[in-house]
């Protein structure tokens, strides 16, 4: 386990489980020395932070953005959580997601023929947004879906049962999948510029999920002024870690680590599970200090 974890989510992410207070308590209990709460398109977690004993907290966010027709996540470290731009971005995306929810649910019903208790879905949906993870959770609780071939991989022992809810999202609701409903995000270039205007670091999140070793796409991406790549991620295989580490070294970029801890939506992901070797973690700590993000 690592003592630096620069990617986790609170309840202010629509797919996060824990409050900010609970996250900080877990970080302390797990022996973290540096953490970053990087909620999806929101900095409200930093309005809740009070006293954190023994753990350094780096203000962060994970913005959705696009580049060459692909959706990406961009981490920002050392941001100003009070900047009005973040509240405006969050409001816009919440509105779009609310409008997309009914369409997303209809597409899943049409293609997967699943049973869903809509009243329960409404009760559990933050801001009235029907995310794939919550839809999957409720569908799995309905006995009528147990023999549905589309759902079987997510039940215990199935091929996608390690992180069933988020795997359901990647399988059916991510870009290019049958229940994908497009949301209009800012460009990658604009997101990087926003971070840099606050003297914050722009780090490409878990590229193994979005770039998928597409060499041409990665080459085009790395022409942008990134500060780092999230090489060590709970998503990445050893081969992907090696691939993105080499890319980061070639472009003189910061190599970061993050578990992408959410709680119940990713049960196999634990805080601090980043797979970064200790000697590299110490190097990262020194680099964070050099950038004024750690004491």
N, C-alpha and C positions, 0 to 999 in steps of 0.2 A: 504494500500500500504506500501511496505517496503522502507527503505532508503538505504539498502544494496542490490545490485543486482549483483551477481557474474557470470552471464551467459547471454551474449548478443552477437549479431553478426553484423559485418559491411559488406560492399560490398566485402571485401576480402574473405568472405564465398560465395560459388557459389549460395547460396540461400538467401543471405542477401540483404537488400534494401538500407540502408543508408550509407553515407560516415562516416568516423571516426569523422570528425568535426560535422556533424549532430547528431551523437549519443551523443557526449559530450554535445552539446547544449541541447538536449532533457533531458539528465540526470540532468543537472543543472536546467532546467525548472521544472522537475518533483520532485525536492527536494532530489535527491540522495546524500548521503555523501560518499559512496564507490561504485565503479563499476569495472567490469572486462570485457573487450572485449575478448571473447574466440572464435576466429574464427576457422572454421574447417581446421585443418592441416596447418595453416598459422599464422605467427606473423607479417605480413607486416603492420597491423594496427598501430603498435607501431613506424613505421617509419613516420607516418603522425601526430602523437600527438604533439601538440605545447603547448599552455597554457590552462589549465583547471582550471577555477575558481570555488572554493567551493566544488569540488568533488575529492576524492582520487581515483586514477586509479591503479589497481593491474595488472601487466603484466600477461597475461594468454593465453592459447590455449586449443582447444578441439581436441584431437587426436583420429582418428579411430583406433581401434585395435581389436584383436581377442583373445578369450579364450575358449578352449574346443569346437571349431567349431562354436561359436557364435560371432557375431559382437557387439562391445560395443563402447561407447564414454568415453574417459577419460580426465577429466579436469586437467590442471596443473596451479597452482598459484604460483607467485613469480619466474617464469622462466626467463631465459636470452633470450630476443627476438632476439638477434643478433647471437645466437648459429647457426653454419652452419648446424647442423642436421635438423633444422626446414625447411630451404630452400630446402634441399635435399628431405625431406619427401614430401613437397608440390609439388615439381617438379615431383616426381615419381607418386603421386596420380593423378595429373592433366593429365599426359600422359595416365595412365590407364583409367581414366574417359572419355577422348576424344575417346579412342578406344572402350569403352563400349557404347557410346552414340547411335550410329546407331542401335546396337543390342537391346538396351532398347526401343527405339522408335518402332522398328519392332515388338517386343513382345507385346507392348501395342496396336498397330494396329491389330495384329493377334487376341488377346484375347478380346479386348474391341470394336473393329470395330469403332474406332473414326476417325474423320476427323481432320487433322492437316495441317496448313499452314507452310510448312517447311522453306520457306524463312523468315517468321516472327520469327520462332523458332531460326533460325541461328542468326538473328539480335539481339535477346534478350538474347542469351546464352553466358555467361561469359566464356572466354577461349574456346568457341566452345563446351562446355559441355552441353548436353541436360539433365537437371535435371527434375525429375518428377514434381516438383512444377511449372516450366515454361511450361511444356507440358500441364499440367492441366489448367493453366491460359489461354493458347491459345485455347485449346479445348473448354473451356467454352464460349469463345467469338464467336465461330462458331455456328450459329443457327441450323445447321444440327445435332449437338450433343445433343440438348435440350431434345429430346425424347428417347435418348439412355438410357436404364435401368441402364447401368454401370455408367453413368454420373449424373443421376438424384439426387442421394444423396448429391451432392456437390453444387447444385444450392440453392438459397435462400429458406429456409424452409425445406430443406432436412436433413436427419439424420446426415450427415457429413459436414454440411454447416458452422459450427462454425469456423473451420480453413480448408477450402476446399482444398487448394493446398497441405499443408503438410499431411492432412488426405489421400489424393490421393496417396502420396508417401507411407505412412504406409500401405495402403490397397493393393497396386499393385506392388510397387518397392522395398519394404523392404525385408530383408532376408526371404526366404521361400515363397514369393509371386510370382505370375505368370510372372512378368516382372523383377524379380531380376537378375541382372548381377553381378557376384562376382568380387570384387576388392580385391587384395592381400594387406592386412594391416599388420603392425607389430604386434607382440604378445603383450598381455597385460603386461606380465612380462618385456619386453623390454621397453615399454612406461613408466612404473613406474620407471624403473632403470634410464631412461633418465632424468626424472624429478628430481629424488633424487640426480643425479650427479650434479645438479645445485642448490641443497638445496631447491627445490620447493616442494609444496604439491601436492600429487596425489589424486584426488577426483573422485569417480565413478559418472558419470552423469546420471540423470533421470533413475534410475534402473527400475522403473515401466514400462518403454518402452521396456527394453531389458531382464531383469530378469523375470519380470511378476510374482513375488511371487513364483518362482520355488525354493523351500527351499533347495534342494540338490545343485542346481547351485549356489545359494547365499552362502551356506556354503563353497563350493569349492572356490568361489571368495574371500571370506573374510579370507582365509588363505594367501592371497597375502598381501604385506605390504602397503596397502592403508593408507592414512592419513585422509580420510573423505568420506562421502556419501552426495550427493545432495538430501537431504530428502525433502526439500521444493521446489517443481517444479510446474510450471504451468500445467504440464502433470498429476500430481499425484492427485488421489482422496483422501479424508480424510482417508480412510481405508489404502491406500498405504503409506500415510505420517506416520500413526501410526506404520505400519509394519516396514518401513525402519528406523524410529526413534528408535524403540526398538532394531533393529539390530545394529545400530550405537552405542547406549549406551552400549550394551552388549560387544562390541569389542573396546570400548573406542576410538571411531573415532569422528572426527570433524563433526558436523551437519551443512551443508551449505544450502544456498538458491540461486535460480536463476530462472529468468523468461523464459529464452531461447528466448528472444525477437529477431525477425528477420525483422519485418515490415510486408509487405503485404502478405507474405507466411503464416503468423499466425495472422490474423486480430483480433482474440479475446485475444491475448497475448499482454499485455502492459508492458512497462519497470517498474520494481518495483513490479509487480504482482507475488509475490512469496509465499504468504500465511503463512509467518513465524510470530508467535506471537512476540509482541514487546519485552517481557522479554528475549526471546531466541535470538532475533536479537541483543540485547545489550550484551548478553553473547558471541555471535559470534564476535562482534566487538572487545571485549576484547581479544578473542583468536587470531584474526587476528593481533592485536597489539603485542601479545606475540610472534607471529611467524615473526615479523618484516615486516608485509605486510601493516600495517597502522600506522600512527603517533599517 
